[in-house]
Amino acid sequence: MAQNMCMFYTPGEDNCLAWVKIHYDKNNATSSMISKILESEAVSVIFATVDNFEYPDIGKFYVFIEIRKEELKNLISSIESQEYIMDVEYDISNNRLIHSIDFPFTILGGRAIVTRALTFVDIIKIIRENVHESEGILVHSGLKGGRHAARHVSRYMEVNINNFADILKELFQAAGWGLLNIEYDHETHEGTITVRDSFISDVYQKSEEHVCAYMSGFFSGYLSESLGEDIYAKEIKCQSSGHPECEHQIRAATLLDQQISINR
């Protein structure tokens, strides 16, 4: 099932669609306590998210509700009256649009945007068609992204030979990049990463050449940072060129690999 970041909703007659953003003291409350308030007020919840990671002591409860306009202020007053509530923002969505992420959006600790895969792939196409040695530029860009991702994850957990593959699989699936299968020999540093439903090749469609150099670079950066070894990944099969899945070969990076990635 595809998840939509923006959804249109039609409330019942005489009702409106409203969003409410609630900051609460995590030391003295839980998100379930806010849910109970909404239940006690017989509010129809359409969509809700909870964020307990952005701030160490502050939780965020973000909810879209269907409610009568004249009852909205009473609901807000009821929420604000609770001692553990720190701040409440709210408004009516006149265009009936539900957005399932809050602004500003972050991924892996940094500012992010939501964009269609087609936009990203169009940028790749323009680079490939107009820039000399474009593959090296895309690889190097992906390399930096992979290293940044691994560094951010390592702030929250130890990343090692036992869990790096599972973390990478979850990151790719959560970001909508693709579904991974990883085989890696930690003694020889050789292996393969196959990507099913790669967002790049899926949207790029047919090409005589492999098109996922950015993803190869990302794998190289993530693996190198996570494992403490210079690892090089290169796409050897691509869905865009007729293969059922994309496949990236992994091996220990040579000095030439590193120079090519940087100089290109």
PyRosetta script that sets phi, psi and omega in degrees:
from pyrosetta import init, pose_from_sequence

init()
pose = pose_from_sequence("MAQNMCMFYTPGEDNCLAWVKIHYDKNNATSSMISKILESEAVSVIFATVDNFEYPDIGKFYVFIEIRKEELKNLISSIESQEYIMDVEYDISNNRLIHSIDFPFTILGGRAIVTRALTFVDIIKIIRENVHESEGILVHSGLKGGRHAARHVSRYMEVNINNFADILKELFQAAGWGLLNIEYDHETHEGTITVRDSFISDVYQKSEEHVCAYMSGFFSGYLSESLGEDIYAKEIKCQSSGHPECEHQIRAATLLDQQISINR")
pose.set_psi(1, 128.0)
pose.set_omega(1, 179.4)
pose.set_phi(2, -77.8)
pose.set_psi(2, 144.0)
pose.set_omega(2, 177.8)
pose.set_phi(3, -103.2)
pose.set_psi(3, 126.8)
pose.set_omega(3, 178.5)
pose.set_phi(4, -94.2)
pose.set_psi(4, 131.4)
pose.set_omega(4, 176.4)
pose.set_phi(5, -76.3)
pose.set_psi(5, -27.4)
pose.set_omega(5, 179.3)
pose.set_phi(6, -129.3)
pose.set_psi(6, 126.2)
pose.set_omega(6, -176.7)
pose.set_phi(7, -133.4)
pose.set_psi(7, 142.3)
pose.set_omega(7, 176.2)
pose.set_phi(8, -97.8)
pose.set_psi(8, 138.5)
pose.set_omega(8, -175.0)
pose.set_phi(9, -133.0)
pose.set_psi(9, 138.0)
pose.set_omega(9, 178.8)
pose.set_phi(10, -109.3)
pose.set_psi(10, 108.7)
pose.set_omega(10, 179.6)
pose.set_phi(11, -73.5)
pose.set_psi(11, 165.2)
pose.set_omega(11, 178.2)
pose.set_phi(12, -67.5)
pose.set_psi(12, 166.6)
pose.set_omega(12, -179.4)
pose.set_phi(13, -58.5)
pose.set_psi(13, 137.2)
pose.set_omega(13, -179.8)
pose.set_phi(14, 73.8)
pose.set_psi(14, -0.3)
pose.set_omega(14, 177.4)
pose.set_phi(15, -104.6)
pose.set_psi(15, 165.8)
pose.set_omega(15, 176.8)
pose.set_phi(16, -131.1)
pose.set_psi(16, 163.7)
pose.set_omega(16, 173.5)
pose.set_phi(17, -101.0)
pose.set_psi(17, 122.4)
pose.set_omega(17, -178.1)
pose.set_phi(18, -127.3)
pose.set_psi(18, 150.2)
pose.set_omega(18, 173.1)
pose.set_phi(19, -113.7)
pose.set_psi(19, 145.5)
pose.set_omega(19, -179.8)
pose.set_phi(20, -134.2)
pose.set_psi(20, 126.7)
pose.set_omega(20, 177.0)
pose.set_phi(21, -112.3)
pose.set_psi(21, 121.9)
pose.set_omega(21, -173.6)
pose.set_phi(22, -121.0)
pose.set_psi(22, 124.9)
pose.set_omega(22, 171.4)
pose.set_phi(23, -103.4)
pose.set_psi(23, 131.9)
pose.set_omega(23, -176.7)
pose.set_phi(24, -135.4)
pose.set_psi(24, 159.9)
pose.set_omega(24, -179.3)
pose.set_phi(25, -78.5)
pose.set_psi(25, 109.5)
pose.set_omega(25, -177.8)
pose.set_phi(26, -66.5)
pose.set_psi(26, -21.1)
pose.set_omega(26, -179.2)
pose.set_phi(27, -74.2)
pose.set_psi(27, -20.0)
pose.set_omega(27, -175.8)
pose.set_phi(28, -125.8)
pose.set_psi(28, 5.9)
pose.set_omega(28, -176.8)
pose.set_phi(29, -156.2)
pose.set_psi(29, 164.1)
pose.set_omega(29, 174.6)
pose.set_phi(30, -129.0)
pose.set_psi(30, 164.6)
pose.set_omega(30, -179.6)
pose.set_phi(31, -62.8)
pose.set_psi(31, -29.3)
pose.set_omega(31, -180.0)
pose.set_phi(32, -64.0)
pose.set_psi(32, -29.3)
pose.set_omega(32, 178.2)
pose.set_phi(33, -66.5)
pose.set_psi(33, -35.7)
pose.set_omega(33, 177.0)
pose.set_phi(34, -71.0)
pose.set_psi(34, -38.8)
pose.set_omega(34, 177.8)
pose.set_phi(35, -59.1)
pose.set_psi(35, -37.7)
pose.set_omega(35, -179.6)
pose.set_phi(36, -66.3)
pose.set_psi(36, -33.8)
pose.set_omega(36, 176.2)
pose.set_phi(37, -62.9)
pose.set_psi(37, -45.9)
pose.set_omega(37, -179.5)
pose.set_phi(38, -63.1)
pose.set_psi(38, -38.4)
pose.set_omega(38, 178.3)
pose.set_phi(39, -66.3)
pose.set_psi(39, -40.8)
pose.set_omega(39, -178.7)
pose.set_phi(40, -65.9)
pose.set_psi(40, -27.1)
pose.set_omega(40, 179.0)
pose.set_phi(41, -91.6)
pose.set_psi(41, 4.0)
pose.set_omega(41, 179.4)
pose.set_phi(42, 56.6)
pose.set_psi(42, 42.0)
pose.set_omega(42, -179.9)
pose.set_phi(43, -85.7)
pose.set_psi(43, 138.3)
pose.set_omega(43, 177.2)
pose.set_phi(44, -88.0)
pose.set_psi(44, 108.1)
pose.set_omega(44, -179.1)
pose.set_phi(45, -86.2)
pose.set_psi(45, 125.1)
pose.set_omega(45, -179.4)
pose.set_phi(46, -95.8)
pose.set_psi(46, -40.5)
pose.set_omega(46, -178.5)
pose.set_phi(47, -158.1)
pose.set_psi(47, 140.7)
pose.set_omega(47, -179.9)
pose.set_phi(48, -148.9)
pose.set_psi(48, 146.5)
pose.set_omega(48, 173.1)
pose.set_phi(49, -134.1)
pose.set_psi(49, 154.6)
pose.set_omega(49, 178.2)
pose.set_phi(50, -126.5)
pose.set_psi(50, 134.2)
pose.set_omega(50, 178.2)
pose.set_phi(51, -125.9)
pose.set_psi(51, 112.9)
pose.set_omega(51, 178.3)
pose.set_phi(52, -112.4)
pose.set_psi(52, 16.0)
pose.set_omega(52, -174.0)
pose.set_phi(53, -113.5)
pose.set_psi(53, -23.5)
pose.set_omega(53, -173.9)
pose.set_phi(54, -64.5)
pose.set_psi(54, -39.8)
pose.set_omega(54, -179.3)
pose.set_phi(55, -126.3)
pose.set_psi(55, 145.3)
pose.set_omega(55, -176.2)
pose.set_phi(56, -65.6)
pose.set_psi(56, -35.3)
pose.set_omega(56, -175.2)
pose.set_phi(57, -117.0)
pose.set_psi(57, 2.4)
pose.set_omega(57, -175.5)
pose.set_phi(58, -121.1)
pose.set_psi(58, 129.6)
pose.set_omega(58, 174.6)
pose.set_phi(59, -102.5)
pose.set_psi(59, 154.4)
pose.set_omega(59, 179.6)
pose.set_phi(60, -126.3)
pose.set_psi(60, 125.8)
pose.set_omega(60, 178.5)
pose.set_phi(61, -115.1)
pose.set_psi(61, 118.2)
pose.set_omega(61, -173.3)
pose.set_phi(62, -121.4)
pose.set_psi(62, 120.8)
pose.set_omega(62, -169.6)
pose.set_phi(63, -140.9)
pose.set_psi(63, 142.8)
pose.set_omega(63, 169.8)
pose.set_phi(64, -107.4)
pose.set_psi(64, 133.3)
pose.set_omega(64, -175.7)
pose.set_phi(65, -132.7)
pose.set_psi(65, 154.3)
pose.set_omega(65, 170.1)
pose.set_phi(66, -103.2)
pose.set_psi(66, 126.5)
pose.set_omega(66, -172.8)
pose.set_phi(67, -158.0)
pose.set_psi(67, 155.9)
pose.set_omega(67, 173.1)
pose.set_phi(68, -71.5)
pose.set_psi(68, 139.5)
pose.set_omega(68, -176.5)
pose.set_phi(69, -56.4)
pose.set_psi(69, -40.4)
pose.set_omega(69, -176.0)
pose.set_phi(70, -71.0)
pose.set_psi(70, -14.5)
pose.set_omega(70, -179.7)
pose.set_phi(71, -97.4)
pose.set_psi(71, -9.7)
pose.set_omega(71, -174.2)
pose.set_phi(72, -64.9)
pose.set_psi(72, -46.3)
pose.set_omega(72, -177.9)
pose.set_phi(73, -64.1)
pose.set_psi(73, -36.0)
pose.set_omega(73, 177.4)
pose.set_phi(74, -64.2)
pose.set_psi(74, -38.8)
pose.set_omega(74, 177.5)
pose.set_phi(75, -63.7)
pose.set_psi(75, -44.4)
pose.set_omega(75, -179.4)
pose.set_phi(76, -62.9)
pose.set_psi(76, -40.4)
pose.set_omega(76, 178.1)
pose.set_phi(77, -63.2)
pose.set_psi(77, -38.9)
pose.set_omega(77, 179.2)
pose.set_phi(78, -65.0)
pose.set_psi(78, -40.1)
pose.set_omega(78, 178.6)
pose.set_phi(79, -67.7)
pose.set_psi(79, -45.6)
pose.set_omega(79, -177.3)
pose.set_phi(80, -65.5)
pose.set_psi(80, -21.6)
pose.set_omega(80, -177.5)
pose.set_phi(81, -74.8)
pose.set_psi(81, -13.5)
pose.set_omega(81, -179.7)
pose.set_phi(82, -76.7)
pose.set_psi(82, 136.6)
pose.set_omega(82, -174.5)
pose.set_phi(83, -62.4)
pose.set_psi(83, -31.5)
pose.set_omega(83, -175.2)
pose.set_phi(84, -84.3)
pose.set_psi(84, -4.0)
pose.set_omega(84, 179.1)
pose.set_phi(85, -82.7)
pose.set_psi(85, 128.0)
pose.set_omega(85, -176.9)
pose.set_phi(86, -99.5)
pose.set_psi(86, -35.0)
pose.set_omega(86, -176.8)
pose.set_phi(87, -162.5)
pose.set_psi(87, 144.9)
pose.set_omega(87, 177.7)
pose.set_phi(88, -135.8)
pose.set_psi(88, 128.6)
pose.set_omega(88, 172.4)
pose.set_phi(89, -119.8)
pose.set_psi(89, 148.1)
pose.set_omega(89, 179.6)
pose.set_phi(90, -159.7)
pose.set_psi(90, 161.7)
pose.set_omega(90, 175.6)
pose.set_phi(91, -168.1)
pose.set_psi(91, 168.1)
pose.set_omega(91, 177.1)
pose.set_phi(92, -99.2)
pose.set_psi(92, 133.7)
pose.set_omega(92, 177.2)
pose.set_phi(93, -88.0)
pose.set_psi(93, 94.4)
pose.set_omega(93, -176.3)
pose.set_phi(94, -66.7)
pose.set_psi(94, -25.0)
pose.set_omega(94, 179.8)
pose.set_phi(95, -93.3)
pose.set_psi(95, 6.9)
pose.set_omega(95, 175.4)
pose.set_phi(96, 61.8)
pose.set_psi(96, 31.3)
pose.set_omega(96, -176.6)
pose.set_phi(97, -100.7)
pose.set_psi(97, 123.9)
pose.set_omega(97, 174.3)
pose.set_phi(98, -100.5)
pose.set_psi(98, 121.7)
pose.set_omega(98, 174.3)
pose.set_phi(99, -110.3)
pose.set_psi(99, 124.7)
pose.set_omega(99, -168.2)
pose.set_phi(100, -84.0)
pose.set_psi(100, 3.4)
pose.set_omega(100, 173.7)
pose.set_phi(101, -130.6)
pose.set_psi(101, 150.9)
pose.set_omega(101, -177.1)
pose.set_phi(102, -90.6)
pose.set_psi(102, 157.1)
pose.set_omega(102, 178.2)
pose.set_phi(103, -100.5)
pose.set_psi(103, 138.8)
pose.set_omega(103, -6.3)
pose.set_phi(104, -77.8)
pose.set_psi(104, 152.2)
pose.set_omega(104, -175.9)
pose.set_phi(105, -90.9)
pose.set_psi(105, 139.7)
pose.set_omega(105, 177.6)
pose.set_phi(106, -129.2)
pose.set_psi(106, 145.9)
pose.set_omega(106, 171.9)
pose.set_phi(107, -132.5)
pose.set_psi(107, 128.5)
pose.set_omega(107, 178.4)
pose.set_phi(108, 52.0)
pose.set_psi(108, 43.6)
pose.set_omega(108, 173.0)
pose.set_phi(109, 80.6)
pose.set_psi(109, 4.0)
pose.set_omega(109, -178.3)
pose.set_phi(110, -129.6)
pose.set_psi(110, 158.0)
pose.set_omega(110, 178.2)
pose.set_phi(111, -58.6)
pose.set_psi(111, 136.5)
pose.set_omega(111, -177.8)
pose.set_phi(112, -137.8)
pose.set_psi(112, 165.5)
pose.set_omega(112, 175.0)
pose.set_phi(113, -130.4)
pose.set_psi(113, 159.1)
pose.set_omega(113, 172.9)
pose.set_phi(114, -101.1)
pose.set_psi(114, 122.8)
pose.set_omega(114, 178.7)
pose.set_phi(115, -137.6)
pose.set_psi(115, 155.8)
pose.set_omega(115, 178.3)
pose.set_phi(116, -72.1)
pose.set_psi(116, 147.3)
pose.set_omega(116, 178.8)
pose.set_phi(117, -57.8)
pose.set_psi(117, -32.2)
pose.set_omega(117, -179.9)
pose.set_phi(118, -59.3)
pose.set_psi(118, -38.1)
pose.set_omega(118, 179.4)
pose.set_phi(119, -64.4)
pose.set_psi(119, -46.0)
pose.set_omega(119, 178.8)
pose.set_phi(120, -61.2)
pose.set_psi(120, -44.5)
pose.set_omega(120, -178.1)
pose.set_phi(121, -68.2)
pose.set_psi(121, -35.2)
pose.set_omega(121, 176.3)
pose.set_phi(122, -60.4)
pose.set_psi(122, -39.1)
pose.set_omega(122, 177.6)
pose.set_phi(123, -63.7)
pose.set_psi(123, -43.4)
pose.set_omega(123, 178.1)
pose.set_phi(124, -60.9)
pose.set_psi(124, -43.3)
pose.set_omega(124, -179.5)
pose.set_phi(125, -62.1)
pose.set_psi(125, -42.9)
pose.set_omega(125, -179.9)
pose.set_phi(126, -63.0)
pose.set_psi(126, -42.2)
pose.set_omega(126, 177.5)
pose.set_phi(127, -63.1)
pose.set_psi(127, -46.0)
pose.set_omega(127, -178.4)
pose.set_phi(128, -63.5)
pose.set_psi(128, -34.8)
pose.set_omega(128, -175.5)
pose.set_phi(129, -84.8)
pose.set_psi(129, -19.4)
pose.set_omega(129, -171.2)
pose.set_phi(130, -125.3)
pose.set_psi(130, -7.8)
pose.set_omega(130, -175.9)
pose.set_phi(131, -115.8)
pose.set_psi(131, 130.3)
pose.set_omega(131, 177.0)
pose.set_phi(132, -67.1)
pose.set_psi(132, 138.6)
pose.set_omega(132, -178.3)
pose.set_phi(133, 54.5)
pose.set_psi(133, 46.0)
pose.set_omega(133, -175.5)
pose.set_phi(134, -64.6)
pose.set_psi(134, -30.7)
pose.set_omega(134, -177.8)
pose.set_phi(135, -60.6)
pose.set_psi(135, -41.4)
pose.set_omega(135, 179.6)
pose.set_phi(136, -63.5)
pose.set_psi(136, -38.1)
pose.set_omega(136, 178.3)
pose.set_phi(137, -64.4)
pose.set_psi(137, -43.7)
pose.set_omega(137, -179.8)
pose.set_phi(138, -66.7)
pose.set_psi(138, -40.6)
pose.set_omega(138, 177.4)
pose.set_phi(139, -61.4)
pose.set_psi(139, -45.9)
pose.set_omega(139, -177.6)
pose.set_phi(140, -66.2)
pose.set_psi(140, -36.9)
pose.set_omega(140, 176.8)
pose.set_phi(141, -63.7)
pose.set_psi(141, -44.6)
pose.set_omega(141, 177.9)
pose.set_phi(142, -65.1)
pose.set_psi(142, -36.3)
pose.set_omega(142, 178.8)
pose.set_phi(143, -57.3)
pose.set_psi(143, -45.1)
pose.set_omega(143, 179.5)
pose.set_phi(144, -65.1)
pose.set_psi(144, -40.8)
pose.set_omega(144, 179.0)
pose.set_phi(145, -63.7)
pose.set_psi(145, -40.9)
pose.set_omega(145, 179.0)
pose.set_phi(146, -64.8)
pose.set_psi(146, -40.8)
pose.set_omega(146, 178.0)
pose.set_phi(147, -65.1)
pose.set_psi(147, -43.5)
pose.set_omega(147, 179.0)
pose.set_phi(148, -60.1)
pose.set_psi(148, -43.0)
pose.set_omega(148, -179.4)
pose.set_phi(149, -61.8)
pose.set_psi(149, -45.9)
pose.set_omega(149, -178.7)
pose.set_phi(150, -64.8)
pose.set_psi(150, -39.5)
pose.set_omega(150, -179.8)
pose.set_phi(151, -65.2)
pose.set_psi(151, -39.0)
pose.set_omega(151, -179.9)
pose.set_phi(152, -67.3)
pose.set_psi(152, -44.6)
pose.set_omega(152, 179.9)
pose.set_phi(153, -60.3)
pose.set_psi(153, -38.0)
pose.set_omega(153, -177.0)
pose.set_phi(154, -66.9)
pose.set_psi(154, -14.3)
pose.set_omega(154, 175.7)
pose.set_phi(155, -71.8)
pose.set_psi(155, -23.3)
pose.set_omega(155, -174.6)
pose.set_phi(156, -107.7)
pose.set_psi(156, -21.5)
pose.set_omega(156, -179.1)
pose.set_phi(157, -156.9)
pose.set_psi(157, 158.4)
pose.set_omega(157, 175.1)
pose.set_phi(158, -76.5)
pose.set_psi(158, 126.1)
pose.set_omega(158, 177.3)
pose.set_phi(159, -104.9)
pose.set_psi(159, 123.3)
pose.set_omega(159, -176.3)
pose.set_phi(160, -144.1)
pose.set_psi(160, -172.5)
pose.set_omega(160, -176.4)
pose.set_phi(161, -61.2)
pose.set_psi(161, -23.2)
pose.set_omega(161, -175.7)
pose.set_phi(162, -83.8)
pose.set_psi(162, -25.0)
pose.set_omega(162, -173.7)
pose.set_phi(163, -127.0)
pose.set_psi(163, -4.9)
pose.set_omega(163, -174.2)
pose.set_phi(164, -59.9)
pose.set_psi(164, -37.0)
pose.set_omega(164, -176.8)
pose.set_phi(165, -68.7)
pose.set_psi(165, -45.0)
pose.set_omega(165, -179.7)
pose.set_phi(166, -64.1)
pose.set_psi(166, -38.2)
pose.set_omega(166, 178.4)
pose.set_phi(167, -64.0)
pose.set_psi(167, -44.6)
pose.set_omega(167, -179.8)
pose.set_phi(168, -63.0)
pose.set_psi(168, -40.7)
pose.set_omega(168, 177.5)
pose.set_phi(169, -59.3)
pose.set_psi(169, -44.9)
pose.set_omega(169, -178.7)
pose.set_phi(170, -67.5)
pose.set_psi(170, -38.8)
pose.set_omega(170, 178.2)
pose.set_phi(171, -60.6)
pose.set_psi(171, -46.2)
pose.set_omega(171, -177.9)
pose.set_phi(172, -65.0)
pose.set_psi(172, -42.0)
pose.set_omega(172, -180.0)
pose.set_phi(173, -67.7)
pose.set_psi(173, -42.1)
pose.set_omega(173, -179.2)
pose.set_phi(174, -64.2)
pose.set_psi(174, -34.9)
pose.set_omega(174, -178.7)
pose.set_phi(175, -85.0)
pose.set_psi(175, -6.9)
pose.set_omega(175, -179.9)
pose.set_phi(176, 78.6)
pose.set_psi(176, 20.3)
pose.set_omega(176, -176.5)
pose.set_phi(177, -83.7)
pose.set_psi(177, -30.2)
pose.set_omega(177, -178.3)
pose.set_phi(178, 156.4)
pose.set_psi(178, 173.9)
pose.set_omega(178, 179.3)
pose.set_phi(179, -109.4)
pose.set_psi(179, 125.4)
pose.set_omega(179, -170.3)
pose.set_phi(180, -106.0)
pose.set_psi(180, 148.0)
pose.set_omega(180, 164.6)
pose.set_phi(181, -127.8)
pose.set_psi(181, 123.8)
pose.set_omega(181, -171.9)
pose.set_phi(182, -119.7)
pose.set_psi(182, 127.6)
pose.set_omega(182, 172.6)
pose.set_phi(183, -123.1)
pose.set_psi(183, 124.5)
pose.set_omega(183, -173.7)
pose.set_phi(184, -146.9)
pose.set_psi(184, 131.2)
pose.set_omega(184, 175.8)
pose.set_phi(185, -101.0)
pose.set_psi(185, 110.2)
pose.set_omega(185, -173.0)
pose.set_phi(186, -71.8)
pose.set_psi(186, -13.7)
pose.set_omega(186, 178.0)
pose.set_phi(187, -83.5)
pose.set_psi(187, -41.7)
pose.set_omega(187, -179.5)
pose.set_phi(188, -96.0)
pose.set_psi(188, -12.7)
pose.set_omega(188, -175.9)
pose.set_phi(189, 61.5)
pose.set_psi(189, 31.6)
pose.set_omega(189, 178.5)
pose.set_phi(190, -115.8)
pose.set_psi(190, 151.8)
pose.set_omega(190, 178.9)
pose.set_phi(191, 170.0)
pose.set_psi(191, -165.9)
pose.set_omega(191, 179.5)
pose.set_phi(192, -141.6)
pose.set_psi(192, 151.4)
pose.set_omega(192, 170.1)
pose.set_phi(193, -124.5)
pose.set_psi(193, 117.9)
pose.set_omega(193, 174.7)
pose.set_phi(194, -100.7)
pose.set_psi(194, 141.0)
pose.set_omega(194, -177.2)
pose.set_phi(195, -120.8)
pose.set_psi(195, 117.3)
pose.set_omega(195, 175.2)
pose.set_phi(196, -98.2)
pose.set_psi(196, 136.9)
pose.set_omega(196, -179.3)
pose.set_phi(197, 59.8)
pose.set_psi(197, 42.8)
pose.set_omega(197, 175.0)
pose.set_phi(198, -58.8)
pose.set_psi(198, 129.5)
pose.set_omega(198, -177.6)
pose.set_phi(199, -65.8)
pose.set_psi(199, -27.9)
pose.set_omega(199, -179.2)
pose.set_phi(200, -72.6)
pose.set_psi(200, -56.5)
pose.set_omega(200, -176.7)
pose.set_phi(201, -68.7)
pose.set_psi(201, -31.7)
pose.set_omega(201, 179.8)
pose.set_phi(202, -62.7)
pose.set_psi(202, -40.6)
pose.set_omega(202, -177.9)
pose.set_phi(203, -87.7)
pose.set_psi(203, -33.6)
pose.set_omega(203, -179.1)
pose.set_phi(204, -63.1)
pose.set_psi(204, -34.1)
pose.set_omega(204, -178.2)
pose.set_phi(205, 65.6)
pose.set_psi(205, -143.8)
pose.set_omega(205, -167.0)
pose.set_phi(206, -73.6)
pose.set_psi(206, 137.4)
pose.set_omega(206, 177.1)
pose.set_phi(207, -154.3)
pose.set_psi(207, 144.5)
pose.set_omega(207, 177.0)
pose.set_phi(208, -74.2)
pose.set_psi(208, -18.8)
pose.set_omega(208, -178.6)
pose.set_phi(209, -115.5)
pose.set_psi(209, 159.3)
pose.set_omega(209, 174.0)
pose.set_phi(210, -68.4)
pose.set_psi(210, 142.8)
pose.set_omega(210, -170.7)
pose.set_phi(211, -120.1)
pose.set_psi(211, 1.2)
pose.set_omega(211, -172.7)
pose.set_phi(212, -102.5)
pose.set_psi(212, 40.9)
pose.set_omega(212, -179.6)
pose.set_phi(213, -61.5)
pose.set_psi(213, -36.3)
pose.set_omega(213, 178.7)
pose.set_phi(214, -59.8)
pose.set_psi(214, -41.7)
pose.set_omega(214, -179.3)
pose.set_phi(215, -67.9)
pose.set_psi(215, -38.1)
pose.set_omega(215, 175.3)
pose.set_phi(216, -58.7)
pose.set_psi(216, -43.7)
pose.set_omega(216, 178.4)
pose.set_phi(217, -62.9)
pose.set_psi(217, -40.5)
pose.set_omega(217, 178.6)
pose.set_phi(218, -60.8)
pose.set_psi(218, -45.0)
pose.set_omega(218, 177.6)
pose.set_phi(219, -60.1)
pose.set_psi(219, -43.4)
pose.set_omega(219, -179.6)
pose.set_phi(220, -60.0)
pose.set_psi(220, -45.4)
pose.set_omega(220, -178.7)
pose.set_phi(221, -67.9)
pose.set_psi(221, -44.6)
pose.set_omega(221, -179.3)
pose.set_phi(222, -63.6)
pose.set_psi(222, -47.0)
pose.set_omega(222, -178.4)
pose.set_phi(223, -66.1)
pose.set_psi(223, -42.1)
pose.set_omega(223, -178.9)
pose.set_phi(224, -62.9)
pose.set_psi(224, -43.5)
pose.set_omega(224, -179.0)
pose.set_phi(225, -70.9)
pose.set_psi(225, -39.0)
pose.set_omega(225, -175.7)
pose.set_phi(226, -73.7)
pose.set_psi(226, -37.1)
pose.set_omega(226, -173.2)
pose.set_phi(227, -100.7)
pose.set_psi(227, -7.1)
pose.set_omega(227, 179.1)
pose.set_phi(228, 70.3)
pose.set_psi(228, 22.3)
pose.set_omega(228, 178.2)
pose.set_phi(229, -130.0)
pose.set_psi(229, 153.0)
pose.set_omega(229, 176.0)
pose.set_phi(230, -81.0)
pose.set_psi(230, 107.4)
pose.set_omega(230, -176.5)
pose.set_phi(231, -113.2)
pose.set_psi(231, 140.2)
pose.set_omega(231, -178.5)
pose.set_phi(232, -121.0)
pose.set_psi(232, 128.0)
pose.set_omega(232, 177.0)
pose.set_phi(233, -116.9)
pose.set_psi(233, 138.3)
pose.set_omega(233, 179.8)
pose.set_phi(234, -139.9)
pose.set_psi(234, 134.0)
pose.set_omega(234, 179.9)
pose.set_phi(235, -73.1)
pose.set_psi(235, 127.4)
pose.set_omega(235, -180.0)
pose.set_phi(236, -115.5)
pose.set_psi(236, -15.1)
pose.set_omega(236, 173.5)
pose.set_phi(237, -139.6)
pose.set_psi(237, 142.2)
pose.set_omega(237, -177.1)
pose.set_phi(238, -138.9)
pose.set_psi(238, 137.0)
pose.set_omega(238, 178.4)
pose.set_phi(239, -60.4)
pose.set_psi(239, -33.0)
pose.set_omega(239, -179.1)
pose.set_phi(240, -66.5)
pose.set_psi(240, -26.7)
pose.set_omega(240, -179.8)
pose.set_phi(241, -100.1)
pose.set_psi(241, 18.4)
pose.set_omega(241, 170.2)
pose.set_phi(242, 108.2)
pose.set_psi(242, -3.4)
pose.set_omega(242, 179.3)
pose.set_phi(243, -84.8)
pose.set_psi(243, 153.1)
pose.set_omega(243, -178.8)
pose.set_phi(244, -67.3)
pose.set_psi(244, -29.0)
pose.set_omega(244, 178.5)
pose.set_phi(245, -141.4)
pose.set_psi(245, 163.3)
pose.set_omega(245, 172.8)
pose.set_phi(246, -87.2)
pose.set_psi(246, 141.7)
pose.set_omega(246, 179.8)
pose.set_phi(247, -133.3)
pose.set_psi(247, 130.6)
pose.set_omega(247, -179.6)
pose.set_phi(248, -116.0)
pose.set_psi(248, 125.9)
pose.set_omega(248, 178.9)
pose.set_phi(249, -85.3)
pose.set_psi(249, 135.6)
pose.set_omega(249, -179.4)
pose.set_phi(250, -110.7)
pose.set_psi(250, 138.0)
pose.set_omega(250, 172.9)
pose.set_phi(251, -158.7)
pose.set_psi(251, 168.1)
pose.set_omega(251, 176.3)
pose.set_phi(252, -64.7)
pose.set_psi(252, 135.7)
pose.set_omega(252, -177.4)
pose.set_phi(253, -76.5)
pose.set_psi(253, 136.7)
pose.set_omega(253, 172.9)
pose.set_phi(254, -90.6)
pose.set_psi(254, 168.3)
pose.set_omega(254, 177.3)
pose.set_phi(255, -60.8)
pose.set_psi(255, -35.8)
pose.set_omega(255, 179.1)
pose.set_phi(256, -64.9)
pose.set_psi(256, -40.9)
pose.set_omega(256, 177.4)
pose.set_phi(257, -56.7)
pose.set_psi(257, -46.5)
pose.set_omega(257, -177.9)
pose.set_phi(258, -64.3)
pose.set_psi(258, -41.2)
pose.set_omega(258, -179.1)
pose.set_phi(259, -67.4)
pose.set_psi(259, -41.8)
pose.set_omega(259, 179.7)
pose.set_phi(260, -61.8)
pose.set_psi(260, -45.6)
pose.set_omega(260, -178.5)
pose.set_phi(261, -61.4)
pose.set_psi(261, -38.4)
pose.set_omega(261, -177.8)
pose.set_phi(262, -77.8)
pose.set_psi(262, -45.3)
pose.set_omega(262, -174.3)
pose.set_phi(263, -72.0)
pose.set_psi(263, -30.5)
pose.set_omega(263, 177.5)
pose.set_phi(264, -72.7)
pose.dump_pdb("model.pdb")
